[in-house]
């Protein structure tokens, strides 16, 4: 069987009001219960994000990482655009770490790739630069190749990268869904073995009423295109069932009549 898709939980994020309040109050039990629930629902890694605009970003990230690690040994995806906050999380992390993330901006790569090397981490590479998100799949692939090349200049091999084509809300950029699928396919031609790919799945449904339906449908499409990781909500049971069914149909999971119970 081939490697199965990595499921990264999106829920430990200060953008959610309840999580933001828990971080403010340093409510360890709330965060730990949330982490354990994500793991029980099938998360294989936990995205941890202290939320935007915090004056105490590094301290909050250090606390959040330490708090989660007290109850879970899952890999952590440290989700921040701030180098100081990122390094605080890297220093506190005892388990395997994915840095989420760098962009193709020169100043971002100059700060985040050295951290990636120094802390022996993996890193998500977002396909955007100073000019924003590219409009086409081809332009995204060019940007992905630039980040692969720049990472290698820092002695970070492609197998430590996750390429993210950047999902946009279908309510505002309906033409981009097809282009994201095409980009995931194109990324696989950029190296041998094929680079890993990841998306922030719920971005596709921002601003819509049928969020779960759009998330589930888009994930099935992306799995068919070769997606290898998704930042998503493991508490969405039907979404998780779609992942399992997709893995069976892609010959990544051995079929049995009760495969949904695995």
PyMOL commands that set and color helices and strands:
alter all, ss='L'
color gray80, all
select helices_A, chain A and resi 17-25+28-40+57-69+83-92+106-118+137-153+158-160+176-187+201-205+211-225+237-249+259-261
alter helices_A, ss='H'
color red, helices_A
select strands_A, chain A and resi 6-13+45-49+75-79+97-102+122-126+128-129+132-133+161-164+196-200+229-232
alter strands_A, ss='S'
color yellow, strands_A
deselect
rebuild
show_as cartoon
